[in-house]
Amino acid sequence: MRFVDTIVSSGWEAIMVVVLSCFVGTAISHAGTTCREALSATSFNVVGNLSKAISIFLSILIFGQEHSTSSLVGLSIVLVSGALYGLKLV
């Protein structure tokens, strides 16, 4: 109960952040289930890998995080591979 007491004593902003994170988590879960039903297993796996790569790319652009050359090469390989896979489906 200590966690709940901490949230309640923090004010309505903290409560709204927790409620919003619950809604976002539910939306992500629903989107994943819908995507799994619409795509093949391989396509779903490619989408999952591309989303991680895009998250890394955005963290570099937005937050200016530094990454090693090998990680950037790996990121490029993932993005190009995903694009090539997408072209094969068209």
matplotlib code that plots the C-alpha trace (Angstrom):
import matplotlib.pyplot as plt

x = [0.0, 3.0, 3.1, -0.6, -0.2, 2.8, 0.8, -2.2, -0.1, 1.7, -1.4, -3.7, -0.8, 0.7, -2.6, -3.3, 0.1, -0.7, -4.1, -2.8, -0.1, -2.8, -4.7, -1.6, -0.6, -4.1, -4.0, -0.6, -1.8, -4.9, -2.8, -0.4, -3.3, -5.0, -1.6, -1.0, -4.4, -3.8, -0.3, 1.6, 4.1, 7.1, 5.5, 4.7, 8.3, 9.6, 7.2, 8.4, 12.1, 11.5, 9.7, 12.7, 15.0, 12.9, 12.8, 16.6, 16.8, 14.3, 16.3, 19.4, 17.5, 15.5, 17.7, 21.1, 22.2, 25.5, 25.9, 28.9, 29.6, 28.8, 25.3, 24.6, 25.6, 23.3, 20.5, 21.0, 21.0, 17.7, 16.1, 17.3, 16.2, 12.8, 12.4, 13.5, 11.1, 8.3, 9.2, 9.1, 5.5, 4.3]
y = [0.0, 2.3, 2.8, 3.7, 6.1, 7.7, 8.2, 9.6, 12.0, 13.2, 14.9, 14.7, 15.0, 11.7, 10.0, 11.2, 9.9, 6.5, 6.4, 7.6, 5.0, 2.3, 3.5, 3.6, 0.1, -1.2, 0.5, -1.0, -4.4, -4.1, -2.9, -5.8, -8.3, -6.7, -6.7, -10.4, -11.3, -9.4, -10.4, -13.6, -14.7, -13.5, -10.2, -9.6, -10.4, -8.0, -5.2, -5.9, -5.6, -2.5, -0.8, -1.3, 0.0, 3.1, 3.7, 3.6, 5.9, 8.4, 8.4, 9.4, 12.2, 13.5, 12.9, 13.1, 9.8, 8.6, 5.0, 3.1, 2.7, -1.0, -0.3, 2.2, -0.3, -2.9, -0.3, 0.4, -3.3, -3.8, -0.8, -1.9, -5.5, -4.4, -2.3, -5.1, -7.5, -5.0, -4.7, -8.5, -8.4, -5.8]
z = [0.0, 0.3, -3.5, -3.6, -0.7, -2.4, -5.6, -3.8, -1.7, -4.9, -6.2, -9.2, -11.7, -10.6, -10.6, -14.2, -15.3, -13.9, -15.5, -18.8, -18.8, -18.1, -21.2, -23.4, -22.3, -23.1, -26.5, -27.3, -26.3, -28.5, -31.4, -31.0, -30.9, -34.0, -35.8, -35.0, -36.4, -39.6, -40.4, -40.9, -38.2, -40.3, -41.1, -37.4, -36.4, -39.0, -37.8, -34.2, -35.2, -37.3, -34.4, -32.2, -34.8, -35.4, -31.6, -31.5, -34.6, -33.0, -29.7, -31.6, -33.4, -30.5, -27.4, -29.1, -27.6, -28.9, -30.3, -31.5, -35.2, -35.0, -33.5, -36.3, -38.9, -37.3, -37.2, -40.9, -41.8, -39.9, -41.7, -45.1, -44.5, -43.4, -46.5, -48.8, -47.1, -47.7, -51.3, -51.7, -50.4, -53.0]

ax = plt.figure().add_subplot(projection="3d")
ax.plot(x, y, z, "-o")
ax.set_aspect("equal")
plt.show()
